[in-house]
Amino acid sequence: MTTGAPGHFGIYVHIPFCLRRCDYCAFATWDDRSSLLPAYVGGLVSEIAAAAAALPGVTSVFFGGGTPSLLAPEQLRSVLRLLPLEPAAEVSVECNPDTVDAERLAGYHDAGVTRISLGAQSLCDHVLVALGRTHGVDGVVRAAAAVAAEGFDSWNLDLIYGAVGESLDDWRTTLGCALDLHPPHVSAYGLTVEPGTPLADDPDRFPDDDDQADKYELAERLLSVAGLESYEISNWARPGHQCRHNHCYWSQGNYRGFGCAAHSHVDGRRWWNVRTPERYLSLLDAGESVVAAGERLDPTQRRAERLQLALRTSGGVPASALDTEGLDGLVERRRDRVVLTTSGRLLANEVATRLR
């Protein structure tokens, strides 16, 4: 197996179980099947063991979901021990505040986890209720303190803005309280309406575009003043704390996904596993492939996708790749590259139509 980005290869492990599914979530997750978790971990071990010999050195691993922090440390360790990790590999785990404590975090650290991504979403209790989260602000503060105390190499606080009932002052409070927790990395995403979710069935709860734009600009101001630099539209980090695994995606790098609904990409070929954990386990038990489908991108498609991804990052795109006429205030020239301004990030999809 070769790698498109020399020296970098990522692994994504999907954990599809939650205590409660959020109203806005369209991911392949379920809140009524946690009893499958032990068998599912066994399935991951089987799938990874069959592929391990062909894997190059792994530079980043990301356990996503769902709620990966439902995994006991030994379950997580049983997966990690099968991967050919490079000595300085980044190993990230998404955690919900109400599913981690000091003991679990210490177990993760001991198993090889280097980075925690804590799904706070808000630091206003009424906004957390509107988002359908199971934790309160106190739970976020407790979990963040435990993560910091355990001494992980890095950690991220994940936020969402635009929920019904969230004022601009509420968002300002969330950002201020988040910064008081001193995270070296913050992700802030505008709430989106995904088809098939309870949120999509309730137009009265849809986010407002202008409100979200105001909140994004506030996030950029407050986070940058606090020393966190924007390196992708929705991500800010202190120097040395950017998420290596996300860079693999944004640079069109190569990665393997394991678990139900997990996606893989190697040198322009993409494929993905069957969606449900029951189907995934059934196929593994039968000794059959868990791959549902795939596609191969031609060189033109790969170039277009690579530019679209790069445009979202602080590195931008080559100046020759973007028609900047009429984009005053949305992009700026930095030597031989063009990057989005704060206003341009709000209109990134529109700017991307000018790529050439």
Buried (B, 14 or more C-beta within 10 A) or exposed (E): EEBBBEEBBBBBBBBBBBEEBBBBBBBBBBBEBBEBBEEBBBBBBBBBEEBEEEBBBBBBBBBBBBBBBBBBBEBBBBBBEBBEBBEEBBBBBBBBBBBBEBEBBBBBBEBBBBBBBBBBBBBBEEBBEBBBBBBBBEBBBBBBEBBBEBEBBBBBBBBBBBBBEBEEEBBBBBBEBBBEBEBBBBBBBBBBBEEEBEBBEEEEBBBEEEBBBBBBBBBBEBBEEBEBBBBBBBBBBBEEBBBBBBBBBBBBBBBBBBBBBBBBBBEBEBBBBBEBBBBBBBBBEEEEEBEBEEEEBEEEEBBBEBBBBBBBBBBBBEBEBBEBEEBEEBBBEEEEBBBBBBEBBBBBEEBBEBBE
